[in-house]
Amino acid sequence: MGCFFSKKSRRKSPDKNPEVSTSKTAAEPNNASGNQEEPKQYSWDKREKVDPKDFTLSGLKDTTVGRLPSTLNGQQFVIQECENCDIYVFDHSATVTIDDCVNCRIVLGPAKGSVFFRDCKDVKCVVACQQFRTRDCKKMEVFLCCATQPIIESSTGMKFGCFQYYYPELAFHFKDAGLSIFNNNWSNVHDFTPVSGENNWSLMAEDVAVSDHVPLPDPESEFKAVRVSTDKNRSIVPLTKGGRRKESEESCLFVFFAGDYTTANARKLIDEATTKGFVLIQTKEVSMRPEDVSRVFQTSAEELAEWTAKGPVVALELNGDGVVEACRIIANEVFKGTKVFVSESKTSASQDVENFFNFADMQLGL
């Protein structure tokens, strides 16, 4: 007690030190009305507070869950420790991590960055992302759109197919995530930990249907208002053959230069060509400089150089006997007035395809 009173006795009283009181009063700013001014606010003070629970699905079992459009708006998302769940994320995100999930069906809207599966088993999913990676996973079926080379690590029984999905907001979500529907390397998988004599991954059958693996949302669930389709003809991402063996030795390079209807024109070409029995092997969307044109298009370089400044080009490789002649007819009849490049002959077409897609892969860092 003596110590307590001793400290108090040394404390200066405000009445005995008026200068201190006066200086404190002077240091406090006042506005015209005599009230204390509001503290200055900065832009980060006005941001809406984010609750991590809104961006996490954890510890769920035997249920249908997810997020509706405009609920993530580019935020990171986490899915962990879920079992026997149907999970639908109908929005774009920054990144998505999926940990310790078993026997789940998952649909993920476009991710601007990576989608990373870890320690998952018996998962079937539809994924669009910049980077795709798995580690310590078993028996996964992935319908994928990936801008870079997919990577698996310490994973077995992995099967891959081309992304086939539609909902009304999906095209906008691809744009918001900075992804091109034409840059899809779904079949170019890199196994970071290969085992001699074994194959840890494979491609699904060409006629595989997404709905046989990842069901549509339950009509009684909260997602009933989202108009989903797994029809390959409605898919936002074009269905490509990828790394599977080509049926014909004849391919054709068809390139659209930037314009108001480039995407629509590319889709129109795909419809025209596939209706005639030809197969879409691969697509790419890349920017080109005038000096790139001379290396890629060679004899046609001079007349095409000025068009590269207008924006990225969209290129398609179509395959099948007689495809070059058919594409040239389509170009003249359907796309007259649109700036395009089409292989001139069967002889030059294979070199056209090799030149362009080698260039595109280098541009995209593949």
N, C-alpha and C positions, 0 to 999 in steps of 0.2 A: 504493500500500500504506500509505503514511504517513497518508493521509486516512482509510482504512478503520479503522486502529487508533486513530486520534484519536477517531472517533465512538464506538467501543466503550469507550474509556477514560472517556468522559463519562457512559455509561449507568450508572445506580445499581444496585448489586447488591442483591438481596432480603435478603441476610444483613446488609447495613449499613443497611437501612431496614425494621425489623420492623413499624413502624406501618402501612406500606402493605400488607404481607402480612396483618396482622391485620384490617384494614378490608375487604379483599377477601373474606376468609373469612366475616366477619360479614354481608356483603351478600348471600351466597349462601344462599337459604332452604333449610331442610331439613324433611323430614317427621319423624314420630315415630320412624321406624326409622333415621334418620340419613342417608337417601338423598335426593338432590336431587328436588324435586317435578317432576311432569310439566308441560310447558307447557300453558297453557289453550287449549282448542280451541273454535273458533267454528263456526256452522252451515255457513259457506262452505268451511271446511276439510274437512268431511265429505262434500262433494259428489263424486260419481263423476267421475273425469277423462274428458273427452270427446276422442276422437281424431278430428280433422278428416277423416281418410281414411274413417271410417265413414259420413260424411255427404256424400261426394263421389263422383261417377262422372266420370272424366276420360280422354280419349284412347282410347276403346274403339272397336272396329270389328268388324262382322259377328258380333255375339254377342247373347245374351239375358241381361239383368242387371236388378237392381233391389233392392228391399227388401221383406221379408215383414212382416206385421202385428206391432206391438209392437217394432219395431227403431228407429224414429225418435222416436216418442213426443213429437211437438211440436217437434223441433229444426229448424233451418234445413237446407236441402238444396241441393246444387249439382250441375248436370249440364253438362259442357262438352266440346267438341271430340270428340263422338261421331259415328260414321258408320255408317249401315245397321245400327242396333241396335234391338232390341225392349226397351223399358225399362218395368218395372212397379214402381211405388212404392205398395204396398198398406198405407199407414199415413198418419196425419195429420202435418202439419208446421207450422212457423211461417211460413216463406216458402220459395219455390223460385225459383232463377234458372237459366235454360237458355241457354247461350251457344255459338255457333259449331257447332251440330249440323246435320247434313245427312242427309236420307233416313232419318229415324228414326220409329218408332212409340212413343208415350209415353203411359202411364197414370199420372196423379197422384192420390193420395188427397187429401182436403180439406186446404187450406192456410188457416190462420187469417188470414194477411195476404195478401201479393201473390204472384202467379206472373208472372214477367217473362221473356219470350223475347227474345233479342237476337242479331242476325246469324245467324238460322237459315233453312234452306231445305228445302223438300219434307218438312215434318214433319206427321205426323198424330197427333192427341192427344185424350185424354179428360181434362178438367181441372175441378176444383171448388175455388173460392177466394173470398176476400173481394174482391180486386182482380185484374183480368187486364189485362196490357199487353204489347204487342210493339213492337219498334223495329228497323228495318232488316231485316225478315224478308220472305221471298218464298214463295208457294205453300204456305200452311198450311191444314189442315183441322182445325177445333177443335170437339169436342163439349163444350159448356161449361155449367157452373153457376156463375154469378157474382152475388154479392150486390149489387155496384155496377155502374156502366156500364162495359163493356169498352172499352178504348182501344187503337187501333193508331196507330203513328207511323212515317212513312217506310217503310211496308209495303205490299206489293202481292199480288194473287192470294189474298186471305184469304177463307176460307169458314167459316161458322159453322152449327152445328146444336145442338139441345137435348141436354144430358147424358142419356145412357141407359146405366146401368151398375149392376152389383150384385156384391158379395161379402159374406159374412156379417158382417164387422166394419164395413162401410161406414156404417151408420146411427149406430153409436157414434162413428166417426171424425168424422162431421158434427157431432155434439154436442160432442166434445172440441175441435173447431176453432171452435166458436161460430157455426156456420152453420145456417141454416134451409133445409130442402129446398124450402120454398115461396117463397123469395125468389131467383128466378132471372131475371136480366136478359140472358140469352144473346144475344138478337136486337137489343138496344138499343145497337148499336155506335157509338162516336164515333171518327171519323177525325180525328186531330190535325193531319194534313198533307194535306188533300184537294187533288186536282189537277183543275182545271177541265176538264170534258168526259170525265172518267174516273171509274170506280168501283173503288176499291181493295179492296172487300169485298162479299160477297153471302151469302145464306142458302142452305143446302143444300136439296135436294128433301125434301118432307115424309116420303116413304117410305124415306128413307135408312136403311141398317142399319150400325150401328157396326162389326160384325164384318167388313164389306166393306172397311173402311178401317184399323181397328186390330184385328189378330188376337188371338184368345185365346192365353194362354201355352202354349208347347210342353208337351205332356203329359210330356215327358222332362226338363223343366227343374225347377229348385228350387221353382217356383211351382205345381207340379202339385197340391199339397194345397189350394190356395186355390180355392174353388168359385165361379168367375166366371161371370156370365151377362150377355149384352148384349140379352136379350129386353126390349123396351120395357115389357112388362107387369110385369116384375120390378124395373124400375129404381127405385132409392131416390128419385130425383128425378122428380116427375111430368112426363110428356111434354107440353109445351105448344106451341101453334101460334105463339106469339110475335108478331112484327111482320108476319107474312104476311097477305095480304088475307083478310078473313072471308068465308065462303061465304054467310052469311045476315045480314040486317039486324037480326035479333032475338037479343039476348043476355040473360042472366039473372045477377044477383048472388046468390051463395049464401054465407052467412057462418056459421061455427061459432064459438061463444064458448068460452072456456077450460073444459076439463074433463079427466077422466082419459083419454078416448079421442078427443081432438080429431084427432090425426093419423090414427088408424085410421078415424074417421068420414069424414074428407076423402077418404081413399083409397077407401072404400066408395062415396061419392058419385060419384067419378070412374069407377069400374067400372060403376055403375048407369047413369050418363049416357052414357058412350061405347058401352056395349052397345046403347043405344037409338039410336045414330047421331049423338049430339051431340059437339061438339068443345070441348076444354079450351083456352081462349085464354091465360089467365094466372092466376097465384096470388100471394098475398102473406100474410105473417104479420107483424103489427105490434101494438104496444101502443096502447091508446086510453084517454083520460081521459073522464070523464062529459061534460065540455064539448065534446069532439070528437064525441060521439055525435049531438048535436043538429044539427051541421053536416052530418054524413055520412048519417044515417038519417032525419032530419027527422021525419015524422009518427010513427015508431015509437020515437023517442028516449027517451021517459020510461020505458018498460018495459024498455029495453035497457041503460040507463045503469049500473045496479047490477052487471051482468054483466061490464063492462069491468074492474072492479077485481080480477077473479079471475085475470087473465093475458092474454096476447096472443090476438088473434082470427086465424082463418085464413079467408081469403076466396078464392073461385074465380069466374072468369067463364066461363060455358058458353055456347056459341053454336049456333044452329040453329033452323029454323022449328018453332014450338011448344015451345021449350025452357022458357019460363016456366011454362006449365001443367004440363009434365012434372016440373019441379023441385018445384013445390008438391005434386004427388002423391007424389013420392019423400019429401019432408019429412014428410008426414003418415003414410005407410005404413012407411017405413024408419027414420026418425029421430024418431018420436013419443016425447016425453019428453026430447029433447035440445034445448037452447036454440040456436035458429038464426034467421037472418034470410034471407028469400027475397023477391025482387022480387014485387010484387003483380000487376003487369000488364005487357004488352009496352010500353005507353006510358011507364010510370014506370021500367022496367028500364034503359033507356039512361042515364037520369040517375043512377040508383043506381050503375051501373058507373063512370060518370065521376066522381061524387062520391067514391066509396071509393078508387079507384086513384089519383086525383090526391092525395088525402090521404096514402095510403100512400107514394107516391113522395116527397112532401115530408118525411115522417117518416124515410125511409131516405136522404134527401139526394140523390135522383136528379133 
